[in-house]
Amino acid sequence: MSWVLRYEQTAEKELSKLDKGIQRSIKEYLSEVCQLEDPAFRGHPLTGPWAGYHRYRVGQIRMIVDIDRSVITVTVIKIDRRDSVY
């Protein structure tokens, strides 16, 4: 089963500001995640104000995503360096 990958507008803007090599790594990583049976197996669930979301890591970059099992969609909410993403 393949999951649909979507980006919120702010996440697309954040991604476009990153180095091209990092952009490629992030896109490859997210493509791999969308091929998994359950994208929640990779990454970690968040707590506190971000409860209900998951995070993935590529190097120093963190991606906060919403995994919607009802419509089989992974939506990227935020992309930023680990010290400022939360």
Backbone as XML, in Angstrom:
<?xml version="1.0"?>
<chain id="A" units="angstrom">
  <residue number="1" name="MET">
    <atom name="N" x="0.841" y="-1.177" z="0.000"/>
    <atom name="CA" x="0.000" y="0.000" z="0.000"/>
    <atom name="C" x="0.888" y="1.242" z="0.000"/>
  </residue>
  <residue number="2" name="SER">
    <atom name="N" x="0.538" y="2.194" z="-0.798"/>
    <atom name="CA" x="1.304" y="3.430" z="-0.887"/>
    <atom name="C" x="0.490" y="4.582" z="-0.304"/>
  </residue>
  <residue number="3" name="TRP">
    <atom name="N" x="1.114" y="5.351" z="0.563"/>
    <atom name="CA" x="0.478" y="6.491" z="1.188"/>
    <atom name="C" x="0.674" y="7.725" z="0.311"/>
  </residue>
  <residue number="4" name="VAL">
    <atom name="N" x="-0.282" y="8.629" z="0.346"/>
    <atom name="CA" x="-0.192" y="9.891" z="-0.398"/>
    <atom name="C" x="0.574" y="10.895" z="0.450"/>
  </residue>
  <residue number="5" name="LEU">
    <atom name="N" x="1.525" y="11.564" z="-0.162"/>
    <atom name="CA" x="2.335" y="12.572" z="0.532"/>
    <atom name="C" x="1.856" y="13.956" z="0.126"/>
  </residue>
  <residue number="6" name="ARG">
    <atom name="N" x="1.537" y="14.781" z="1.118"/>
    <atom name="CA" x="1.121" y="16.162" z="0.879"/>
    <atom name="C" x="1.990" y="17.094" z="1.710"/>
  </residue>
  <residue number="7" name="TYR">
    <atom name="N" x="2.158" y="18.298" z="1.243"/>
    <atom name="CA" x="2.892" y="19.331" z="1.976"/>
    <atom name="C" x="1.943" y="20.500" z="2.234"/>
  </residue>
  <residue number="8" name="GLU">
    <atom name="N" x="1.928" y="20.995" z="3.464"/>
    <atom name="CA" x="1.224" y="22.245" z="3.702"/>
    <atom name="C" x="2.036" y="23.353" z="3.050"/>
  </residue>
  <residue number="9" name="GLN">
    <atom name="N" x="1.401" y="24.452" z="2.756"/>
    <atom name="CA" x="2.069" y="25.548" z="2.045"/>
    <atom name="C" x="3.295" y="26.045" z="2.810"/>
  </residue>
  <residue number="10" name="THR">
    <atom name="N" x="3.204" y="26.148" z="4.136"/>
    <atom name="CA" x="4.345" y="26.622" z="4.926"/>
    <atom name="C" x="5.499" y="25.626" z="4.861"/>
  </residue>
  <residue number="11" name="ALA">
    <atom name="N" x="5.185" y="24.331" z="4.842"/>
    <atom name="CA" x="6.232" y="23.308" z="4.761"/>
    <atom name="C" x="6.938" y="23.370" z="3.407"/>
  </residue>
  <residue number="12" name="GLU">
    <atom name="N" x="6.184" y="23.602" z="2.331"/>
    <atom name="CA" x="6.801" y="23.744" z="1.006"/>
    <atom name="C" x="7.753" y="24.927" z="0.985"/>
  </residue>
  <residue number="13" name="LYS">
    <atom name="N" x="7.358" y="26.011" z="1.609"/>
    <atom name="CA" x="8.196" y="27.210" z="1.652"/>
    <atom name="C" x="9.469" y="26.947" z="2.461"/>
  </residue>
  <residue number="14" name="GLU">
    <atom name="N" x="9.324" y="26.269" z="3.596"/>
    <atom name="CA" x="10.486" y="25.935" z="4.418"/>
    <atom name="C" x="11.431" y="25.003" z="3.670"/>
  </residue>
  <residue number="15" name="LEU">
    <atom name="N" x="10.877" y="24.040" z="2.947"/>
    <atom name="CA" x="11.688" y="23.098" z="2.176"/>
    <atom name="C" x="12.458" y="23.826" z="1.074"/>
  </residue>
  <residue number="16" name="SER">
    <atom name="N" x="11.825" y="24.765" z="0.416"/>
    <atom name="CA" x="12.476" y="25.477" z="-0.691"/>
    <atom name="C" x="13.651" y="26.332" z="-0.218"/>
  </residue>
  <residue number="17" name="LYS">
    <atom name="N" x="13.695" y="26.685" z="1.049"/>
    <atom name="CA" x="14.788" y="27.498" z="1.589"/>
    <atom name="C" x="16.033" y="26.674" z="1.921"/>
  </residue>
  <residue number="18" name="LEU">
    <atom name="N" x="15.885" y="25.355" z="1.945"/>
    <atom name="CA" x="17.004" y="24.484" z="2.292"/>
    <atom name="C" x="17.899" y="24.224" z="1.085"/>
  </residue>
  <residue number="19" name="ASP">
    <atom name="N" x="19.115" y="23.775" z="1.372"/>
    <atom name="CA" x="20.084" y="23.399" z="0.347"/>
    <atom name="C" x="19.497" y="22.296" z="-0.540"/>
  </residue>
  <residue number="20" name="LYS">
    <atom name="N" x="19.819" y="22.324" z="-1.830"/>
    <atom name="CA" x="19.261" y="21.362" z="-2.793"/>
    <atom name="C" x="19.550" y="19.908" z="-2.407"/>
  </residue>
  <residue number="21" name="GLY">
    <atom name="N" x="20.740" y="19.654" z="-1.879"/>
    <atom name="CA" x="21.090" y="18.291" z="-1.469"/>
    <atom name="C" x="20.232" y="17.815" z="-0.308"/>
  </residue>
  <residue number="22" name="ILE">
    <atom name="N" x="19.987" y="18.700" z="0.644"/>
    <atom name="CA" x="19.138" y="18.352" z="1.785"/>
    <atom name="C" x="17.699" y="18.162" z="1.317"/>
  </residue>
  <residue number="23" name="GLN">
    <atom name="N" x="17.241" y="19.009" z="0.387"/>
    <atom name="CA" x="15.898" y="18.857" z="-0.168"/>
    <atom name="C" x="15.730" y="17.467" z="-0.785"/>
  </residue>
  <residue number="24" name="ARG">
    <atom name="N" x="16.722" y="17.056" z="-1.546"/>
    <atom name="CA" x="16.676" y="15.743" z="-2.201"/>
    <atom name="C" x="16.623" y="14.627" z="-1.158"/>
  </residue>
  <residue number="25" name="SER">
    <atom name="N" x="17.443" y="14.734" z="-0.104"/>
    <atom name="CA" x="17.454" y="13.713" z="0.954"/>
    <atom name="C" x="16.109" y="13.623" z="1.651"/>
  </residue>
  <residue number="26" name="ILE">
    <atom name="N" x="15.502" y="14.773" z="1.924"/>
    <atom name="CA" x="14.202" y="14.797" z="2.593"/>
    <atom name="C" x="13.139" y="14.167" z="1.708"/>
  </residue>
  <residue number="27" name="LYS">
    <atom name="N" x="13.134" y="14.516" z="0.435"/>
    <atom name="CA" x="12.133" y="13.966" z="-0.482"/>
    <atom name="C" x="12.295" y="12.456" z="-0.641"/>
  </residue>
  <residue number="28" name="GLU">
    <atom name="N" x="13.536" y="11.972" z="-0.707"/>
    <atom name="CA" x="13.776" y="10.533" z="-0.805"/>
    <atom name="C" x="13.305" y="9.825" z="0.458"/>
  </residue>
  <residue number="29" name="TYR">
    <atom name="N" x="13.619" y="10.406" z="1.620"/>
    <atom name="CA" x="13.215" y="9.816" z="2.895"/>
    <atom name="C" x="11.694" y="9.717" z="2.987"/>
  </residue>
  <residue number="30" name="LEU">
    <atom name="N" x="11.006" y="10.818" z="2.674"/>
    <atom name="CA" x="9.549" y="10.828" z="2.752"/>
    <atom name="C" x="8.924" y="9.875" z="1.731"/>
  </residue>
  <residue number="31" name="SER">
    <atom name="N" x="9.566" y="9.727" z="0.589"/>
    <atom name="CA" x="9.084" y="8.774" z="-0.414"/>
    <atom name="C" x="9.181" y="7.346" z="0.125"/>
  </residue>
  <residue number="32" name="GLU">
    <atom name="N" x="10.274" y="7.029" z="0.817"/>
    <atom name="CA" x="10.438" y="5.710" z="1.427"/>
    <atom name="C" x="9.382" y="5.480" z="2.506"/>
  </residue>
  <residue number="33" name="VAL">
    <atom name="N" x="9.133" y="6.510" z="3.318"/>
    <atom name="CA" x="8.143" y="6.399" z="4.392"/>
    <atom name="C" x="6.763" y="6.102" z="3.817"/>
  </residue>
  <residue number="34" name="CYS">
    <atom name="N" x="6.428" y="6.715" z="2.709"/>
    <atom name="CA" x="5.106" y="6.522" z="2.096"/>
    <atom name="C" x="4.938" y="5.135" z="1.492"/>
  </residue>
  <residue number="35" name="GLN">
    <atom name="N" x="6.012" y="4.389" z="1.336"/>
    <atom name="CA" x="5.927" y="3.026" z="0.819"/>
    <atom name="C" x="5.735" y="2.000" z="1.937"/>
  </residue>
  <residue number="36" name="LEU">
    <atom name="N" x="5.864" y="2.423" z="3.194"/>
    <atom name="CA" x="5.700" y="1.516" z="4.324"/>
    <atom name="C" x="4.233" y="1.165" z="4.530"/>
  </residue>
  <residue number="37" name="GLU">
    <atom name="N" x="4.001" y="0.052" z="5.182"/>
    <atom name="CA" x="2.633" y="-0.348" z="5.532"/>
    <atom name="C" x="2.014" y="0.679" z="6.485"/>
  </residue>
  <residue number="38" name="ASP">
    <atom name="N" x="2.807" y="1.127" z="7.468"/>
    <atom name="CA" x="2.355" y="2.142" z="8.422"/>
    <atom name="C" x="3.493" y="3.139" z="8.634"/>
  </residue>
  <residue number="39" name="PRO">
    <atom name="N" x="3.356" y="4.387" z="8.180"/>
    <atom name="CA" x="4.420" y="5.381" z="8.312"/>
    <atom name="C" x="4.772" y="5.705" z="9.758"/>
  </residue>
  <residue number="40" name="ALA">
    <atom name="N" x="3.923" y="5.347" z="10.701"/>
    <atom name="CA" x="4.204" y="5.620" z="12.112"/>
    <atom name="C" x="5.306" y="4.712" z="12.652"/>
  </residue>
  <residue number="41" name="PHE">
    <atom name="N" x="5.614" y="3.599" z="11.940"/>
    <atom name="CA" x="6.684" y="2.712" z="12.393"/>
    <atom name="C" x="8.031" y="3.412" z="12.370"/>
  </residue>
  <residue number="42" name="ARG">
    <atom name="N" x="8.205" y="4.338" z="11.448"/>
    <atom name="CA" x="9.429" y="5.123" z="11.385"/>
    <atom name="C" x="9.117" y="6.478" z="12.014"/>
  </residue>
  <residue number="43" name="GLY">
    <atom name="N" x="10.050" y="7.060" z="12.692"/>
    <atom name="CA" x="9.803" y="8.331" z="13.357"/>
    <atom name="C" x="9.282" y="8.123" z="14.766"/>
  </residue>
  <residue number="44" name="HIS">
    <atom name="N" x="8.895" y="9.215" z="15.388"/>
    <atom name="CA" x="8.452" y="9.169" z="16.781"/>
    <atom name="C" x="7.185" y="9.992" z="16.960"/>
  </residue>
  <residue number="45" name="PRO">
    <atom name="N" x="6.265" y="9.496" z="17.800"/>
    <atom name="CA" x="5.077" y="10.304" z="18.103"/>
    <atom name="C" x="5.481" y="11.466" z="19.014"/>
  </residue>
  <residue number="46" name="LEU">
    <atom name="N" x="4.831" y="12.603" z="18.848"/>
    <atom name="CA" x="5.134" y="13.782" z="19.656"/>
    <atom name="C" x="4.136" y="13.903" z="20.801"/>
  </residue>
  <residue number="47" name="THR">
    <atom name="N" x="4.530" y="14.647" z="21.826"/>
    <atom name="CA" x="3.683" y="14.874" z="22.994"/>
    <atom name="C" x="3.527" y="16.376" z="23.202"/>
  </residue>
  <residue number="48" name="GLY">
    <atom name="N" x="2.798" y="16.738" z="24.232"/>
    <atom name="CA" x="2.606" y="18.153" z="24.553"/>
    <atom name="C" x="1.749" y="18.843" z="23.512"/>
  </residue>
  <residue number="49" name="PRO">
    <atom name="N" x="2.129" y="20.074" z="23.139"/>
    <atom name="CA" x="1.302" y="20.809" z="22.172"/>
    <atom name="C" x="1.271" y="20.169" z="20.783"/>
  </residue>
  <residue number="50" name="TRP">
    <atom name="N" x="2.211" y="19.287" z="20.487"/>
    <atom name="CA" x="2.265" y="18.611" z="19.192"/>
    <atom name="C" x="1.709" y="17.189" z="19.265"/>
  </residue>
  <residue number="51" name="ALA">
    <atom name="N" x="0.998" y="16.861" z="20.325"/>
    <atom name="CA" x="0.432" y="15.515" z="20.484"/>
    <atom name="C" x="-0.453" y="15.182" z="19.284"/>
  </residue>
  <residue number="52" name="GLY">
    <atom name="N" x="-0.334" y="13.958" z="18.802"/>
    <atom name="CA" x="-1.102" y="13.522" z="17.645"/>
    <atom name="C" x="-0.306" y="13.575" z="16.353"/>
  </residue>
  <residue number="53" name="TYR">
    <atom name="N" x="0.847" y="14.235" z="16.380"/>
    <atom name="CA" x="1.715" y="14.328" z="15.209"/>
    <atom name="C" x="2.921" y="13.418" z="15.406"/>
  </residue>
  <residue number="54" name="HIS">
    <atom name="N" x="3.656" y="13.175" z="14.325"/>
    <atom name="CA" x="4.887" y="12.391" z="14.368"/>
    <atom name="C" x="6.032" y="13.242" z="13.832"/>
  </residue>
  <residue number="55" name="ARG">
    <atom name="N" x="7.243" y="12.842" z="14.185"/>
    <atom name="CA" x="8.394" y="13.549" z="13.639"/>
    <atom name="C" x="9.337" y="12.568" z="12.983"/>
  </residue>
  <residue number="56" name="TYR">
    <atom name="N" x="9.961" y="13.049" z="11.920"/>
    <atom name="CA" x="11.012" y="12.307" z="11.238"/>
    <atom name="C" x="12.255" y="13.170" z="11.262"/>
  </residue>
  <residue number="57" name="ARG">
    <atom name="N" x="13.403" y="12.522" z="11.116"/>
    <atom name="CA" x="14.667" y="13.241" z="11.156"/>
    <atom name="C" x="15.527" y="12.841" z="9.973"/>
  </residue>
  <residue number="58" name="VAL">
    <atom name="N" x="16.091" y="13.850" z="9.310"/>
    <atom name="CA" x="17.094" y="13.643" z="8.262"/>
    <atom name="C" x="18.239" y="14.582" z="8.612"/>
  </residue>
  <residue number="59" name="GLY">
    <atom name="N" x="19.325" y="14.027" z="9.161"/>
    <atom name="CA" x="20.440" y="14.863" z="9.605"/>
    <atom name="C" x="19.980" y="15.776" z="10.723"/>
  </residue>
  <residue number="60" name="GLN">
    <atom name="N" x="20.195" y="17.075" z="10.571"/>
    <atom name="CA" x="19.786" y="18.054" z="11.574"/>
    <atom name="C" x="18.381" y="18.609" z="11.313"/>
  </residue>
  <residue number="61" name="ILE">
    <atom name="N" x="17.738" y="18.126" z="10.296"/>
    <atom name="CA" x="16.413" y="18.625" z="9.918"/>
    <atom name="C" x="15.332" y="17.720" z="10.498"/>
  </residue>
  <residue number="62" name="ARG">
    <atom name="N" x="14.311" y="18.356" z="11.071"/>
    <atom name="CA" x="13.155" y="17.630" z="11.594"/>
    <atom name="C" x="11.941" y="17.957" z="10.739"/>
  </residue>
  <residue number="63" name="MET">
    <atom name="N" x="11.095" y="16.961" z="10.551"/>
    <atom name="CA" x="9.842" y="17.145" z="9.825"/>
    <atom name="C" x="8.714" y="16.704" z="10.734"/>
  </residue>
  <residue number="64" name="ILE">
    <atom name="N" x="7.743" y="17.558" z="10.928"/>
    <atom name="CA" x="6.563" y="17.207" z="11.706"/>
    <atom name="C" x="5.464" y="16.867" z="10.703"/>
  </residue>
  <residue number="65" name="VAL">
    <atom name="N" x="4.872" y="15.680" z="10.884"/>
    <atom name="CA" x="3.864" y="15.208" z="9.930"/>
    <atom name="C" x="2.595" y="14.779" z="10.654"/>
  </residue>
  <residue number="66" name="ASP">
    <atom name="N" x="1.505" y="14.829" z="9.926"/>
    <atom name="CA" x="0.223" y="14.324" z="10.394"/>
    <atom name="C" x="-0.084" y="13.078" z="9.563"/>
  </residue>
  <residue number="67" name="ILE">
    <atom name="N" x="-0.266" y="11.961" z="10.222"/>
    <atom name="CA" x="-0.576" y="10.702" z="9.544"/>
    <atom name="C" x="-2.076" y="10.461" z="9.681"/>
  </residue>
  <residue number="68" name="ASP">
    <atom name="N" x="-2.782" y="10.520" z="8.572"/>
    <atom name="CA" x="-4.238" y="10.349" z="8.562"/>
    <atom name="C" x="-4.566" y="8.990" z="7.961"/>
  </residue>
  <residue number="69" name="ARG">
    <atom name="N" x="-4.879" y="8.048" z="8.821"/>
    <atom name="CA" x="-5.150" y="6.676" z="8.379"/>
    <atom name="C" x="-6.475" y="6.546" z="7.632"/>
  </residue>
  <residue number="70" name="SER">
    <atom name="N" x="-7.409" y="7.452" z="7.862"/>
    <atom name="CA" x="-8.712" y="7.338" z="7.213"/>
    <atom name="C" x="-8.638" y="7.621" z="5.713"/>
  </residue>
  <residue number="71" name="VAL">
    <atom name="N" x="-7.702" y="8.487" z="5.295"/>
    <atom name="CA" x="-7.557" y="8.786" z="3.865"/>
    <atom name="C" x="-6.172" y="8.411" z="3.334"/>
  </residue>
  <residue number="72" name="ILE">
    <atom name="N" x="-5.405" y="7.660" z="4.146"/>
    <atom name="CA" x="-4.087" y="7.149" z="3.767"/>
    <atom name="C" x="-3.192" y="8.279" z="3.253"/>
  </residue>
  <residue number="73" name="THR">
    <atom name="N" x="-3.026" y="9.308" z="4.097"/>
    <atom name="CA" x="-2.249" y="10.487" z="3.719"/>
    <atom name="C" x="-1.251" y="10.850" z="4.802"/>
  </residue>
  <residue number="74" name="VAL">
    <atom name="N" x="-0.051" y="11.214" z="4.381"/>
    <atom name="CA" x="0.968" y="11.781" z="5.265"/>
    <atom name="C" x="1.108" y="13.242" z="4.853"/>
  </residue>
  <residue number="75" name="THR">
    <atom name="N" x="0.797" y="14.158" z="5.755"/>
    <atom name="CA" x="0.873" y="15.587" z="5.464"/>
    <atom name="C" x="2.028" y="16.194" z="6.239"/>
  </residue>
  <residue number="76" name="VAL">
    <atom name="N" x="2.974" y="16.798" z="5.528"/>
    <atom name="CA" x="4.110" y="17.457" z="6.168"/>
    <atom name="C" x="3.636" y="18.823" z="6.642"/>
  </residue>
  <residue number="77" name="ILE">
    <atom name="N" x="3.747" y="19.054" z="7.946"/>
    <atom name="CA" x="3.265" y="20.284" z="8.570"/>
    <atom name="C" x="4.384" y="21.317" z="8.668"/>
  </residue>
  <residue number="78" name="LYS">
    <atom name="N" x="5.565" y="20.872" z="9.096"/>
    <atom name="CA" x="6.668" y="21.794" z="9.365"/>
    <atom name="C" x="7.989" y="21.119" z="9.081"/>
  </residue>
  <residue number="79" name="ILE">
    <atom name="N" x="8.940" y="21.879" z="8.526"/>
    <atom name="CA" x="10.304" y="21.397" z="8.264"/>
    <atom name="C" x="11.250" y="22.478" z="8.761"/>
  </residue>
  <residue number="80" name="ASP">
    <atom name="N" x="12.174" y="22.095" z="9.647"/>
    <atom name="CA" x="13.132" y="23.090" z="10.159"/>
    <atom name="C" x="14.267" y="22.376" z="10.872"/>
  </residue>
  <residue number="81" name="ARG">
    <atom name="N" x="15.268" y="23.154" z="11.258"/>
    <atom name="CA" x="16.388" y="22.602" z="12.017"/>
    <atom name="C" x="15.891" y="22.140" z="13.377"/>
  </residue>
  <residue number="82" name="ARG">
    <atom name="N" x="16.562" y="21.190" z="13.966"/>
    <atom name="CA" x="16.080" y="20.583" z="15.194"/>
    <atom name="C" x="15.988" y="21.566" z="16.356"/>
  </residue>
  <residue number="83" name="ASP">
    <atom name="N" x="16.803" y="22.615" z="16.375"/>
    <atom name="CA" x="16.776" y="23.554" z="17.485"/>
    <atom name="C" x="15.643" y="24.570" z="17.399"/>
  </residue>
  <residue number="84" name="SER">
    <atom name="N" x="14.927" y="24.628" z="16.281"/>
    <atom name="CA" x="13.855" y="25.620" z="16.161"/>
    <atom name="C" x="12.553" y="25.074" z="15.615"/>
  </residue>
  <residue number="85" name="VAL">
    <atom name="N" x="12.445" y="23.768" z="15.444"/>
    <atom name="CA" x="11.243" y="23.204" z="14.825"/>
    <atom name="C" x="10.051" y="23.165" z="15.769"/>
  </residue>
  <residue number="86" name="TYR">
    <atom name="N" x="10.292" y="22.984" z="17.056"/>
    <atom name="CA" x="9.168" y="22.830" z="17.981"/>
    <atom name="C" x="8.755" y="24.160" z="18.486"/>
  </residue>
</chain>
